[in-house]
Amino acid sequence: MEFPEMQDKIKELKTCDESFKAMSDRYHQLDHKIRGLECSNIPTEDHHFTQLKMERLQLKDKIYNILMN
């Protein structure tokens, strides 16, 4: 997960906040899929690939905002 300096807070939120856990799980799922596609030399201009990266970025922003509040 991103934000290694906040691992304790992330663990706490994942255990007590189902919404945060779902966002975190989805982020990891997307990140794994995107990294796999990148390693397979899938063209990065692909619309679906771009959508996956945009969703991952939006989730990262939401997670960051929760961590900072």
C-alpha positions as CSV (number, residue, x, y, z in Angstrom):
1,M,0.0,0.0,0.0
2,E,1.0,3.5,-0.5
3,F,1.8,5.8,2.4
4,P,4.2,3.6,4.4
5,E,4.5,6.2,7.1
6,M,0.8,5.7,7.9
7,Q,0.7,1.9,8.1
8,D,-0.6,1.8,11.6
9,K,-3.5,4.2,10.8
10,I,-4.3,2.2,7.6
11,K,-4.4,-1.1,9.6
12,E,-6.7,0.5,12.2
13,L,-9.1,1.9,9.6
14,K,-9.2,-1.4,7.7
15,T,-10.3,-3.2,10.8
16,C,-12.9,-0.7,12.0
17,D,-14.2,1.0,8.8
18,E,-15.7,-1.3,6.2
19,S,-15.9,1.5,3.6
20,F,-12.2,2.2,4.0
21,K,-11.4,-1.5,3.8
22,A,-13.4,-1.8,0.6
23,M,-11.6,1.1,-1.0
24,S,-8.2,-0.2,0.1
25,D,-9.0,-3.7,-1.3
26,R,-10.2,-2.2,-4.6
27,Y,-7.0,-0.1,-4.8
28,H,-4.8,-3.2,-4.3
29,Q,-6.8,-5.1,-6.9
30,L,-6.5,-2.3,-9.5
31,D,-2.8,-1.8,-8.7
32,H,-2.1,-5.5,-9.2
33,K,-4.0,-5.6,-12.4
34,I,-2.4,-2.5,-13.8
35,R,1.1,-3.6,-12.9
36,G,0.4,-7.0,-14.6
37,L,-0.7,-5.3,-17.7
38,E,2.3,-3.0,-17.8
39,C,4.6,-5.9,-17.4
40,S,2.8,-7.6,-20.4
41,N,3.6,-4.6,-22.6
42,I,-0.1,-3.8,-23.1
43,P,-0.4,-0.5,-25.0
44,T,-0.9,2.3,-22.5
45,E,-3.2,4.2,-25.0
46,D,-5.9,1.6,-24.5
47,H,-9.1,3.2,-23.2
48,H,-9.8,0.4,-20.7
49,F,-6.3,0.6,-19.3
50,T,-6.6,4.4,-19.0
51,Q,-9.9,4.0,-17.1
52,L,-8.3,1.5,-14.7
53,K,-5.4,3.9,-14.0
54,M,-7.9,6.8,-13.4
55,E,-10.0,4.7,-11.0
56,R,-6.8,3.8,-9.1
57,L,-5.7,7.4,-8.9
58,Q,-9.2,8.5,-7.6
59,L,-9.1,5.8,-4.9
60,K,-5.6,6.8,-3.9
61,D,-6.8,10.4,-3.5
62,K,-9.8,9.3,-1.4
63,I,-7.7,7.1,0.8
64,Y,-5.2,9.9,1.3
65,N,-7.9,12.4,2.3
66,I,-9.3,10.0,4.8
67,L,-5.8,9.4,6.3
68,M,-5.2,13.1,6.6
69,N,-8.4,13.8,8.5
